[in-house]
């Protein structure tokens, strides 16, 4: 269970002081969702340590229900919790095209939302499945960029989710003579890589 703490004071500094003093934590050890009202300042706070423990317990329970032993490591950076898992049956844990691991990620995020009322970012990976997939995806995009630069012809990519589109936009920003534009409506939104010349 994740404990949720609520504080209220006349201003942000007083509210923050109250929180730090009562919980005996550093700023880097908590997630704060502020709420400014007309007469006061409120904040909802959770400890990152509680979130990490919740994630570990949740995944252990899922592993137990699947009859899989899961070893995991949870790292937090910029309020994003990255979970690396290794199990005695990675193909079952990952699932076809990563569907099982993605489903577990959705379940954890929803469970945390229900517990805290906050949208807490959790990224799951098993045996570097997603990391390898992203590397392959980036490799394919780089090949398309080189083709666009060579032929000076725009390339419209297949529809992709917002996470993949962000990867493409970020990757393309490192190349010269090309730019990106997202076009279309969800779920068919896609990226166009455009040649812009010298």
HELIX and SHEET records of a PDB file:
HELIX    1   1 UNK A   12  UNK A   23  1                                  12    
HELIX    2   2 UNK A   27  UNK A   29  5                                   3    
HELIX    3   3 UNK A   48  UNK A   65  1                                  18    
HELIX    4   4 UNK A   90  UNK A   94  1                                   5    
HELIX    5   5 UNK A   96  UNK A   98  5                                   3    
HELIX    6   6 UNK A   99  UNK A  116  1                                  18    
HELIX    7   7 UNK A  129  UNK A  151  1                                  23    
HELIX    8   8 UNK A  162  UNK A  172  1                                  11    
SHEET    1   A 3 UNK A   5  UNK A   9  0                                        
SHEET    2   A 3 UNK A  41  UNK A  47 -1                                        
SHEET    3   A 3 UNK A  30  UNK A  36 -1                                        
SHEET    1   B 3 UNK A  70  UNK A  77  0                                        
SHEET    2   B 3 UNK A  80  UNK A  87 -1                                        
SHEET    3   B 3 UNK A 121  UNK A 126  1                                        
SHEET    1   C 3 UNK A 155  UNK A 156  0                                        
SHEET    2   C 3 UNK A 190  UNK A 195 -1                                        
SHEET    3   C 3 UNK A 178  UNK A 183 -1                                        
END                                                                             
